[in-house]
Structure formats: structure tokens, C-alpha cells
């Protein structure tokens, strides 16, 4: 029995890095924020658990499949060569089976909860794995647009599911689109700062990025522009959702910090400031989603 438990613990320790828990956790928070934005007067914990669980399996499944497909480039990048598949600790066949199983459970569960919700969840998985990772990532730096759309699907799915449970019927409304755009335009702030920090890694792997295609200065400008648009979309969504003004003011304060850092990277670019923006962008999105939820 003890040997069996130790074997299970070992498997879990190997599998856990496959789902990128921090990234998955942040996307789950956006999904919950989308759900809570519907302001349903009756909060069913069973319903919320179904939302979180189905999103968890779908997001984790797509992440595992991405890591399975990218195992060859992960091996040549200093940042990723230690990942379970790239390092050989998890076999590609085992990872593929796990990724397909998680993805199937997540999408089927979502479809069972609500057809439109399930369709949005499937769209996110399809855009992320097929369009972004398999088709475009190794061909063009503009692949991040589709990666951004995939990243916006959890919050849209949560909004669709929340409206359904509110009694408004499953639909994609203006607020849902705004929230999706907020995440879509936040993605460049997150990914492009990352691609500049690990520029040499991406070059070694042969992955086209904005810095390698258009240069660092243009990339900084794109980040500044996308940060402004993301902040405006979140602010407008907060007003339409009728978030209390105290929270709106706090959100405005957080947004101003994001925009100031983004513009500073254009005026005074430096690796330290760039990494600071990368870190702040993640914290900003997390706090913004919490404020939209409450």
C-alpha cells in the first residue's frame, strides 16, 4: 500500500508542472469573474463548482497538449528544457493521452452544463492548440493574436454560463465581448515582455517573436498601446456591470499603474523595467478580475 501511494505521489509530482498551475489558476479566475459579472442573485456553489471543474480540465488539457507538441523546442530553450516531457521524465505518449483525456472531460462536461458554454470552451481549446500552437506559433509572430483570443475564452465562457443561470438565456452579449477584448489586449503585455526577457531562447528555438521581427522599440510601443486598450475595456465593462464606484476607483488606480509602466518601457527601456511590467501585468489582471467579481 505504501509503495502504491508513493508511486501515485511521484506521478502527481511529474504531472503537476504539465498544467502550468499559475497560468491555469489565472485563467480560472477570469472564468469565475465572467460568471460573477452576470450578478446572479442566487449563487449556487454546485453550479460554480461545475464551471470551475470543467474549465480546469479544458484549460489543463490544452496546456498539456501544447507542451506535448512543443517538446522539441522546449529541449533547446534554457527556460523550458527541464519540463517533464522535454527532460524525458514523462513520455510523449503518456502526455498526449493525459492531454486528450483532460480536454475531452472538460469539453464534454461544459457541453453537458450548457451547449453554448461548451462551444465557447471548445473554441478556446481549438484556438489555443490547433490555431496558435500547431499552425501559427512557428510561422509568425502574429500568432499571439490567436493565443490572446484563446486566453479570452474562459472569461467569455464564464459570462455565458452566468447569464444562463441568471435566467437571461445563454448568449454572448456586449459585456462578454468587452471582457474578452480586455484579456485579448492584456496578452501582449504579458507575452511580449516575456519574449524580450527570453529573446535568446526564442531565437535558439527558431520561434518568430515581435522583438525579433519588428525590434524592441516597436514591441514596447505595441505593449503600451495594448495596455491602454486592455485597461479601457476593463473599465468600461466595470461601469456596465455597475461595479460599486469605490471599486471602480481602485481599478482605475491599478490601471494607471499598468499604463505608466508600459509607457516608461517606451521612454526608458531596460530589462529590469520590462520584467517589472511583466510581473505587474499578472498581478493587475488577477486583482482586476477580483474587483469585477465582488
C-alpha positions, 0 to 999 in steps of 0.5 A: 500500500505504501509503495502504491501511494508513493508511486501515485505521489511521484506521478502527481509530482511529474504531472503537476508542472504539465498544467502550468498551475499559475497560468491555469489558476489565472485563467480560472479566475477570469472564468469565475469573474465572467460568471460573477459579472452576470450578478446572479442573485442566487449563487449556487456553489454546485453550479460554480463548482461545475464551471470551475471543474470543467474549465480546469480540465479544458484549460489543463488539457490544452496546456498539456497538449501544447507542451506535448507538441512543443517538446522539441523546442522546449529541449533547446530553450534554457527556460523550458528544457527541464519540463517533464516531457522535454527532460524525458521524465514523462513520455510523449505518449503518456502526455498526449493521452493525459492531454486528450483525456483532460480536454475531452472531460472538460469539453464534454462536461461544459457541453453537458452544463450548457451547449453554448458554454461548451462551444465557447470552451471548445473554441478556446481549446481549438484556438489555443492548440490547433490555431496558435500552437500547431499552425501559427506559433512557428510561422509568425509572430502574429500568432499571439493574436490567436493565443490572446483570443484563446486566453479570452475564452474562459472569461467569455465562457464564464459570462455565458454560463452566468447569464444562463443561470441568471435566467437571461438565456445563454448568449454572448452579449456586449459585456462578454465581448468587452471582457474578452477584448480586455484579456485579448489586449492584456496578452501582449503585455504579458507575452511580449515582455516575456519574449524580450526577457527570453529573446535568446531562447526564442531565437535558439528555438527558431520561434518568430517573436515581435522583438525579433521581427519588428525590434524592441522599440516597436514591441514596447510601443505595441505593449503600451498601446495594448495596455491602454486598450486592455485597461479601457475595456476593463473599465468600461465593462466595470461601469456596465456591470455597475461595479460599486464606484469605490471599486471602480476607483481602485481599478482605475488606480491599478490601471494607471499603474499598468499604463505608466509602466508600459509607457516608461518601457517606451521612454526608458527601456531596460530589462529590469523595467520590462520584467517589472511590467511583466510581473505587474501585468499578472498581478493587475489582471488577477486583482482586476478580475477580483474587483469585477467579481465582488 
